[in-house]
Amino acid sequence: MTAAEAAAPPPEVLRAPLVVEFPFTRSLGPVQSAFLTGLRDRVVLGVRTTAGQVMVPPVEYDPVTAEEIRELVQVTTTGTVTTWAWNDEPRPHQPLDRPFAWVLVTLDGADTALLHALDAPGPDAVHTGMRVRVRWAAERTGAITDIACFEPHEGPAPAEPRPTPHDAHFADPVTGIVAEARLDYTYSPGRAQTAYINALSGRRTVGERCPSCHKVYVPPRGACPTCGVATTDRVEVGPAGTVTTYCVVNIKARNLDIEVPYVYAHIALDGADLALHGRIGGIPYDQVRMGLRVEPVWTEGGRYPDHYRPTGEPDADYDAYKELI
């Protein structure tokens, strides 16, 4: 670190909202298919275990014996709250857009509880042991959201559940689902990676050296994972580096405008003791190799390398990078 850097005020640590989302597609076995198809048709099904318990939601294998279980049982749409938690600030895409309770409900005829939302005016209106019933969604497609929520219910006790045949038949059964997984959070890269990101805006790559083992980490982590001490000595590395290992990508990712196949590689920048990830361009994918010397090609505006391309130098000797694979 130079004297000017030491005298400068510390940079503001970066923070930014981050969203991770992807569609998760899965096929359904006979038990899950019957359960979700039943919800579409306003029927709640459980499955009987080898010990005689009725599980709702149903599973395909006994949690005690691991035996396959298929005996479906219809339960009622009323039940009892076994425990609950009040949700005062609902997040987007949760069952209700106003404060509600998360509840575990044991439906009449079931021996296990189902997690869902309870529409209640406030936490004082919710208690363990309260009676509730299913409120069905106006439009049902064969998903757990076909139960819009639970609502308080003070009606008479329901009749005993009716066994459902093993080969319970529904017209047009649901055989697969697509669940949109999404995670919203605020990410802060911390002091070390904030300096790293700020340096990238000037087309520089900066790592940090461990004062004990003297390894240079890029991107920096703020501490040496081997020695457990803080890393404060900043070191500029690169810009060129060596491909240590790589993979050929043949599946096109959604919202990524890169034609397949392409190569994603571990690249050890000159002066670094840790390889970073980067895409290799400017060369046919089947000519990329370990030891290939590469340099960054910066994005428009120079915020970060878009990819790395060959420098034209001779390949690095294996002994020069074998410890960085």
C-alpha positions in Angstrom: 0.0 0.0 0.0 1.4 3.4 -0.9 1.7 6.4 1.4 -1.1 8.1 -0.5 -3.4 5.1 -0.2 -2.7 4.9 3.5 -3.6 8.6 4.0 -6.8 8.5 1.9 -10.1 8.1 3.7 -11.5 4.5 3.6 -13.9 4.1 0.6 -17.5 3.6 1.2 -18.4 -0.1 1.4 -20.7 -1.0 -1.5 -24.2 -2.3 -1.0 -26.7 -3.3 -3.7 -30.0 -5.3 -4.0 -29.5 -8.7 -5.5 -32.1 -11.1 -6.9 -31.4 -14.8 -7.5 -34.3 -16.6 -9.3 -34.8 -19.6 -11.4 -37.7 -22.0 -12.4 -37.4 -25.4 -10.8 -39.2 -28.1 -12.9 -39.9 -31.5 -11.4 -42.0 -34.5 -12.4 -44.4 -36.0 -9.9 -44.7 -39.6 -8.8 -48.2 -41.2 -8.3 -48.7 -40.0 -4.8 -47.7 -36.3 -5.3 -49.6 -36.3 -8.6 -52.8 -37.5 -6.8 -52.3 -34.9 -4.0 -51.9 -31.9 -6.3 -54.6 -33.1 -8.7 -56.9 -33.5 -5.7 -56.3 -29.9 -4.6 -57.2 -28.8 -8.1 -60.5 -30.7 -7.6 -61.0 -29.4 -4.0 -60.0 -32.7 -2.4 -57.3 -33.2 0.2 -55.5 -36.5 0.1 -53.0 -38.0 2.5 -51.1 -41.3 2.5 -51.2 -44.0 5.1 -47.8 -45.2 6.5 -47.0 -48.8 7.4 -47.7 -47.9 11.1 -51.2 -46.6 10.1 -50.6 -42.9 10.4 -52.0 -40.6 7.8 -49.5 -38.0 6.4 -50.7 -34.7 4.9 -48.9 -33.6 2.7 -48.3 -37.1 1.5 -44.9 -38.6 0.8 -44.0 -41.6 -1.3 -41.7 -43.4 1.2 -42.3 -44.2 4.8 -40.1 -41.8 6.9 -39.5 -44.6 9.5 -39.1 -47.8 7.4 -38.3 -46.2 4.0 -40.9 -48.5 2.4 -42.8 -47.3 -0.6 -46.3 -46.3 0.5 -49.3 -45.8 -1.9 -52.5 -46.1 0.1 -54.2 -42.7 -0.4 -56.7 -41.4 2.2 -59.1 -38.5 1.8 -59.1 -36.1 4.8 -61.4 -33.2 5.5 -60.8 -29.5 4.8 -61.1 -28.5 8.4 -58.5 -28.9 11.1 -56.8 -27.6 14.2 -53.9 -25.1 14.5 -51.0 -26.8 16.3 -48.6 -23.9 16.3 -48.3 -20.5 14.6 -46.3 -17.3 14.0 -47.5 -13.9 13.0 -46.2 -12.4 9.8 -46.6 -8.6 10.1 -44.9 -7.7 6.9 -45.8 -10.0 4.0 -43.2 -10.3 1.2 -44.1 -10.3 -2.5 -45.7 -13.5 -3.8 -46.6 -14.7 -0.3 -50.2 -16.2 0.1 -51.7 -12.9 1.3 -50.8 -9.3 0.7 -51.8 -8.2 4.2 -50.5 -9.3 7.7 -51.4 -13.0 8.3 -50.3 -16.0 10.4 -48.2 -18.9 9.3 -49.8 -21.9 10.8 -49.3 -25.7 11.1 -52.7 -27.3 10.7 -53.5 -30.9 11.4 -56.5 -31.6 9.2 -59.2 -33.9 10.6 -58.3 -37.4 9.7 -54.6 -36.6 9.4 -51.8 -37.3 11.9 -49.3 -34.7 10.6 -49.5 -31.0 10.1 -49.7 -28.9 6.9 -47.9 -25.5 6.7 -49.9 -22.7 5.2 -51.3 -19.2 5.8 -54.2 -18.2 8.1 -56.2 -15.1 7.2 -56.9 -13.5 10.6 -57.5 -9.9 11.6 -54.5 -9.9 14.0 -52.3 -12.0 16.3 -54.9 -11.7 19.1 -57.3 -13.7 16.9 -54.9 -16.6 16.6 -54.2 -19.3 19.1 -53.0 -22.9 19.3 -56.0 -25.3 19.2 -58.2 -23.0 17.1 -60.4 -24.5 14.4 -59.8 -23.6 10.8 -60.9 -24.6 7.3 -59.5 -24.4 3.8 -60.3 -21.4 1.7 -59.9 -22.6 -1.9 -58.4 -20.4 -4.6 -60.9 -19.1 -7.3 -58.7 -20.6 -10.0 -56.9 -23.9 -9.3 -54.2 -25.5 -11.4 -52.9 -28.4 -9.3 -50.5 -26.7 -6.9 -50.3 -26.1 -3.2 -51.5 -22.5 -3.9 -54.9 -24.0 -4.8 -55.4 -23.7 -1.1 -55.5 -19.9 -1.0 -55.2 -19.9 2.8 -57.0 -21.2 5.9 -59.7 -19.2 7.7 -61.2 -19.5 11.2 -64.1 -22.0 11.4 -66.5 -22.8 14.3 -68.7 -25.2 12.5 -69.6 -28.8 13.6 -67.1 -31.6 13.7 -66.6 -33.2 10.3 -67.4 -36.8 9.4 -64.7 -39.5 9.5 -62.4 -39.4 6.4 -63.2 -41.7 3.6 -60.5 -44.1 2.3 -59.6 -43.3 -1.3 -58.8 -46.2 -3.6 -55.2 -47.0 -4.3 -55.7 -46.2 -7.9 -57.6 -42.9 -7.3 -58.4 -41.6 -10.7 -58.7 -37.9 -11.7 -59.4 -36.6 -15.1 -56.3 -35.0 -16.6 -53.9 -35.6 -13.7 -51.1 -33.2 -12.8 -47.8 -34.9 -13.7 -45.3 -32.1 -13.2 -44.9 -28.7 -11.7 -42.7 -25.6 -12.2 -41.8 -23.7 -9.0 -40.4 -20.2 -9.4 -37.6 -20.0 -6.8 -36.7 -16.4 -5.9 -34.4 -14.9 -3.3 -34.3 -11.1 -2.8 -31.6 -9.7 -0.5 -29.1 -6.8 -0.1 -25.5 -7.8 -0.7 -22.5 -6.0 0.7 -19.1 -7.3 -0.6 -17.2 -5.9 2.4 -14.1 -3.8 2.6 -11.7 -6.0 0.6 -14.0 -6.7 -2.3 -15.3 -3.1 -2.4 -11.7 -2.1 -3.2 -11.4 -4.9 -5.7 -14.6 -3.7 -7.5 -13.6 -0.1 -7.5 -10.2 -1.0 -9.0 -11.9 -2.9 -11.8 -13.6 0.4 -12.8 -10.1 1.7 -13.6 -9.2 -1.5 -15.5 -7.0 -2.7 -12.7 -7.2 -6.0 -10.8 -6.2 -5.7 -7.2 -5.7 -8.5 -4.7 -4.5 -8.7 -1.1 -1.4 -10.4 0.3 -1.5 -12.4 3.5 1.2 -11.1 5.9 1.9 -14.6 7.2 2.0 -17.0 4.2 2.4 -14.2 1.6 -0.2 -15.6 -0.8 -2.0 -13.0 -2.9 -5.8 -13.6 -3.1 -7.8 -12.4 -6.1 -10.6 -11.6 -5.6 -9.5 -10.6 -2.0 -11.4 -12.0 0.9 -10.3 -9.7 3.7 -8.6 -12.5 5.5 -6.4 -15.5 4.6 -8.4 -18.7 4.8 -5.3 -20.7 5.7 -3.7 -18.5 8.3 -6.8 -16.8 9.6 -5.3 -13.3 9.7 -6.5 -10.1 8.1 -5.1 -9.2 4.6 -4.5 -5.5 4.3 -1.5 -5.2 1.9 -3.1 -4.6 -1.6 -1.3 -5.9 -4.7 -2.1 -5.2 -8.3 -1.9 -8.3 -10.4 -2.3 -9.2 -14.1 -3.6 -8.1 -16.4 -2.5 -11.2 -18.2 -2.9 -14.7 -16.8 -2.9 -18.4 -17.4 -5.7 -20.8 -17.9 -5.3 -23.5 -15.3 -8.4 -25.6 -16.0 -11.7 -25.1 -17.9 -15.0 -26.5 -19.0 -17.0 -26.3 -22.3 -20.5 -25.1 -21.8 -23.1 -26.6 -24.2 -26.3 -25.5 -22.5 -27.6 -22.0 -23.2 -28.6 -20.1 -20.1 -31.7 -18.0 -20.0 -31.1 -14.3 -20.4 -27.5 -14.8 -21.3 -26.7 -13.6 -24.9 -23.7 -16.0 -25.5 -23.8 -18.6 -28.2 -22.9 -22.1 -27.2 -20.6 -23.9 -27.0 -18.3 -21.5 -25.1 -15.5 -22.0 -22.5 -15.5 -21.0 -18.9 -12.1 -21.2 -17.2 -10.1 -20.8 -14.0 -7.5 -18.1 -14.8 -4.5 -17.4 -12.6 -3.5 -13.8 -13.2 0.2 -13.0 -13.0 1.2 -12.4 -9.4 -1.9 -14.0 -7.9 -2.0 -17.2 -5.8 -5.7 -17.9 -6.5 -7.4 -18.5 -9.8 -10.5 -16.5 -10.7 -13.3 -17.4 -13.1 -13.7 -16.0 -16.6 -15.1 -16.7 -20.0 -12.6 -17.4 -22.8 -13.2 -15.7 -26.2 -11.3 -14.9 -29.4 -10.4 -18.6 -30.0 -12.4 -21.6 -31.1 -13.7 -23.5 -28.0 -11.9 -26.7 -29.0 -8.5 -24.9 -29.0 -8.7 -23.7 -25.4 -6.1 -25.6 -23.3 -4.5 -25.6 -19.9 -1.5 -23.2 -19.9 -3.0 -20.9 -22.5 -1.9 -17.3 -21.9 -4.8 -14.8 -21.9 -5.6 -11.2 -21.3 -8.9 -9.3 -20.3 -11.2 -7.7 -22.8 -13.1 -5.1 -20.9 -16.8 -4.3 -21.2 -17.9 -1.0 -22.7 -17.2 1.6 -20.0 -14.5 -0.7 -18.5 -16.4 -1.8 -15.4 -15.2 -5.4 -15.5 -13.7 -7.9 -18.0 -16.3 -9.2 -20.4 -14.0 -12.2 -21.3 -10.4 -13.2 -21.7 -8.6 -13.7 -25.1 -5.3 -15.3 -26.0 -2.3 -13.0 -25.7 -0.3 -14.8 -28.4 2.4 -15.7 -26.0 3.7 -19.3 -25.7 1.8 -21.5 -23.3 2.9 -21.4 -19.7 4.8 -24.4 -18.4 2.7 -26.8 -16.3 5.0 -26.4 -13.3 4.3 -22.6 -13.3 0.6 -23.1 -12.5 0.1 -26.7 -11.2 -0.4 -25.4 -7.6 -3.3 -23.2 -8.8 -5.4 -25.8 -10.4 
